[in-house]
């Protein structure tokens, strides 16, 4: 199986888990905003300084949306995959 297919399958599973997590929270909107902002911030930092740690992550719409929905775990997974 191709690594890109595995990546998309894992992202789909994690998206469902995050959806259930956000629905079960008391402050749904605040949890989503905090997760999105922290993920997007981590993505920008990884794109800016990733070359110094040996990771070249492109800034594209998929990575931006993934980090906005899934947060920091998505960015960590990207850093692992793009090594």
C-alpha angles and dihedrals in degrees: 000000000000118000091231091057090048089050092052093046092051091047090052092050093047090048090057091048091050091048091054090046094051092047093051094051122100093225100039098170096046091048091051093047093048092047092047096047093046091048094048091047090051090049092052091049091048092049092047100043102019094101089063091060095040099259122120109194116174121221105235137144094265093053092044094051092042093053090044093054103032100029127202097348089064091052092049090050090050091052090052094046095045095053 
